[in-house]
Each structure stands twice: as structure tokens, then as C-alpha cells.
Amino acid sequence: MIGGSFEQHHGPWTVDDVLALDEDRRYRYELLGESLVMSPAPGLRHQRASRRLANFLEAAALVAGAPVEVFEAVNVTLPSGLVVPDIVVADAGATGQDGASINVKDVLLVVELVSPGNATMDRRFRPMLYAEAGIPAYWRLEADPDPVLVISELRGGRYIKRTTALAGAVTHVDVPFPFEIDPAGLARQ
């Protein structure tokens, strides 16, 4: 592939092929197996909730002295391809280089914000990919009708729901560091 365009690509896609694509803020590009998957960039409500949750996670990590870095919509290289979770908490020691992707072995938590166009992926398919890759924690934020944060931990090769943070109530979480959240205000303007 030359120059990062679709027209010049032949054969199965690789992680390097996807990382070489020209940046296009209208889409997120992921590699699942050898298939390129394009999804539309998230809307304002989704981005608002993502930014607020990432800010809360970053503040809690700082207070806890956790050596992590919090990213939004960053490439994560899995054994089976390349994904772009909404939020990633990664080992700060592994993110010092200015690369195009984070290796999954350095990821402590992924968070997906469910949108109408990706609900099946975020509820069923992504958790399987992340569990298979060994990511210790998976959180899923459901926006409708009221925000709910489903907090799961990896046990025995699959995610087990640990707790659910409901809008209007403060929930305490210990993994990957102490954190308190009331999801009520995450998406509100």
C-alpha cells in the first residue's frame, strides 16, 4: 500500500496498513482479523461523556498515584488486529514513546460508550476481543434512558460484571485504582 489510500490497497489488511491510512476525522478505522472496519466518528453527546469520564479517571489516577495515562480514541494493537476504544487506561511507562498504537499488554482498562450504531459491537463483540487479549477491566457506559456504567473485571478468560453505577448514586470502584462515579452528569450539556 502506498500513501495510505483505499484505492491502492490489495490483499488482506494488516495493522501497518491501517496505521498508514490518511487521517480522516469522520471515521474510526479498526482491523478485526484481516477485515478493515470503518465506523462514523461519535457525536457531541458521546464525545462530551467520553471527555468527562476520561477527566474523572485521570483525576482519580493522580490522587491514587497510579502510574497510568488516560487516552481517548487511541489505537490499541491486539493479537487479532487493531481497535480504537473510546477510553483507554494504560501503563504510563509503556506510553512514553510517541507511537501510533498502544500494545494491548500495557492496557489496564478499556471503556466503551454505547451509541445506537455500535451497541451490538460494544455489548457483545468488543468484550470478547478484549477478554481474549487479556485486558484486566472493561467498562461500558450506556446513555439511554439514563446513564449507567457497567463495570466488569476479567476472570477466567471472560468479563464478569462487578457492579453497575446508576445515575443519581455514587459508586466506588477499586480497579484499576480507587475511583468514585455518579454517571448522571456525564452526557448532560
N, C-alpha and C positions, 0 to 999 in steps of 0.2 A: 504494500500500500504506500502510495506517495502522497505527501501533503495533507493527509487526514480527511479525505472525502469519501463518500459512499460509492461514487461512480467508478473509482479506481480500485475498489476492493474486490478481490476474487478469493473464493475458498472459505474455509471456516474462519470465524473471528477468533482473535487471541486478545489477551489483556493488553499487550503492547499496541495492537491495532486500535482498540477502544481509547486508550490513553493518548494516542496520536490524532484522534479526531479533532477537528477545529472546534473551538468552544462555541456553544450555542445555548444561550441562557433560556431559550424557550423549551428545552428538553433536558432530561437526565438520561444518560446512556449507561446501561449496565450490560454485563456479559453473564448469561446464565448458560452454563455448558459452553457450546460454541455458537449460541444464538445471541445476537445483539437485540436488546430490548430498549425501546425508547418510551419514556413517559413524559407527559407535559410537566413543565415546571409548576410547582404548587402556587396556589392563590394567596392573597394577602392574609386571610384569616389563618391559614396553615402556617405561613411564614411568621406571623405575629406570635402564635402559640409556640412555634419552634424556638424562636429567639428568646422568648421569656423563659421557657423551660431550660434552654441552654444557659441563660444567665443565672437562674437559680442553681443549677448543677455546678456551674463554675464558682459561684459564691460559697456553696456548701463545701466544695473540694478545698477551697482556700482556707476556710475556717478549720477544716479537719486536717489540714496539712498534707493532703493526699497528693502524691506526685503524679498528677494526671493533667491532661489537656482536653478541653471540650471543643468539638468541631460540629459544624452544621454542614450537611450535604457534602461530605468528603468521600473520595473513593476509598474503598476497602477491598483489598485483594484476598479472595477466598481460594481454597484449593479448587473449587469448581467454577471460578470466574471472578467477576468484579461487580460489587454492589455499591450503591450510594444511599446509606441510611440517612434519615432525617437528622439524627443527632448521634454522635459517637463520643464516648469517653475512652481515651487511650492512655497508655503509659507515657508519661512525659519524656522519659529517657529515650523512647523509641521514635519520638516525633521531632527530634531536633534537626534532622536533615530536611531540606526543602524539596521533598519528593512529590510525585503526583498521586501517591497512594499510600495508605497505611496497611501494613501486613496484619492479617486477622489475629495472629498470635499476640499482638500488642493491644488488642481491643478488650476492654473490661465490660463495656455496656453499649448496647445499641438501643435507640428509641425510634419507633416509627409512629407517625401521626397519620391516622386513618382518614383518607379522603374518599369521597364516593367512587372515584375512578380507580382506586387501588385497594379497596377493602379486602378482597379475597387474597391478594398478594400479602398484605400486612398481617392478616389474621391467620393465614394457613401456610402459605409457601415460604415467606421470609423466615418465620420461626424455625422451620425445618432446615433451611440453609444455614442459619446462624448456629443452631444447635449442632448440626453436622460439623461445622467449622470450630466448635468448642468455645464460643463466646459465652462467658460466665453469666451474663444477665441480659434480659430482653424486656423492654418496657413498651407498651402500646398505649397511645393516647387516643381515645375515642371522643369525638367532639359533640356528637348529637345523641340524644336531645340535650344533655348536659355533659360537660367534660368529665371523663372517667379515665384514670390512669391505672392500667393493669400491669402489675409488677411481677415478673417471673424470673426464676433462677434456674440455671442448668443443673439437672440431677439425672444421672443415669442416661445421659445422651439425649434428653429432651427437656423442654421447659415446663416447669411446674409453677402454677400461679401461687405466689407467696401472699399477696394482698391486693386489694383494689382500693385506690384512693378516689373517694367520691367527692363531687363538688359540694362545698359548704362544710367540709370536715378536714381537719389537718391529720395527715397520715405520716408516721415516722418509718423510715427505711434505713437499714444499716449497710446495704450493699450497693455500690462499691465503696461507699463511705456514708457516714451519718447524714441524713437528708430529711427535711420535713416539707410537705407539699399539700396545698389545697388547690386542686386543679381548676377551681371556679373561675379565676380571673385570667387564665392563660390565653384564651382566644378573644375575649371581650375587647372592644375598641375603647 
